[in-house]
Amino acid sequence: MREVYRGAVAANRATKAEQDLLDWRSWARRCRREPIKRLANMVCRLRSIPTRNGIKP
């Protein structure tokens, strides 16, 4: 997750950050470690929650 964040900051492009997050989430869902799976599920839930201005993150 830290590498995904660093890559997003370095690229400074929302589309790259979004794709990196989706790639990480895909990997994390297949991971054997339960804490990582839980984090991936939390990211999925948070991405589906609208923000104050009604736009999804």
C-alpha positions in Angstrom: 0.0 0.0 0.0 2.9 2.4 0.7 4.4 1.7 -2.7 1.0 2.4 -4.3 0.8 5.8 -2.5 4.4 6.7 -3.4 3.8 5.9 -7.0 0.6 8.0 -7.1 2.5 11.0 -5.5 5.4 10.6 -7.9 3.2 10.3 -11.0 0.9 13.1 -9.9 -1.9 11.7 -12.1 -5.3 10.5 -10.8 -5.7 7.9 -13.5 -2.4 6.3 -12.6 -3.2 6.3 -8.9 -6.6 4.8 -9.5 -5.1 2.0 -11.7 -2.4 1.3 -9.2 -5.0 1.1 -6.4 -7.1 -1.3 -8.4 -4.1 -3.5 -9.2 -3.1 -3.6 -5.5 -6.6 -4.4 -4.5 -6.8 -7.3 -6.9 -3.5 -8.7 -5.5 -4.6 -8.1 -1.9 -7.9 -10.0 -2.4 -5.9 -13.1 -3.4 -3.3 -12.7 -0.6 -3.1 -15.5 2.0 -2.8 -13.0 4.9 -6.1 -12.1 6.5 -5.1 -8.6 7.6 -4.3 -7.7 4.0 -7.6 -9.1 2.8 -9.4 -7.1 5.4 -7.6 -3.9 4.3 -8.6 -4.6 0.6 -12.2 -5.1 1.6 -12.1 -1.8 3.6 -10.7 0.0 0.6 -13.5 -1.4 -1.5 -16.1 -0.2 1.0 -14.6 3.3 1.3 -14.4 3.8 -2.4 -18.1 3.2 -2.7 -19.0 5.8 -0.1 -19.9 9.2 -1.7 -18.0 12.3 -0.5 -19.6 15.5 0.8 -20.0 16.9 -2.7 -21.5 13.7 -4.0 -18.6 12.6 -6.1 -17.0 9.2 -5.4 -13.3 9.3 -4.6 
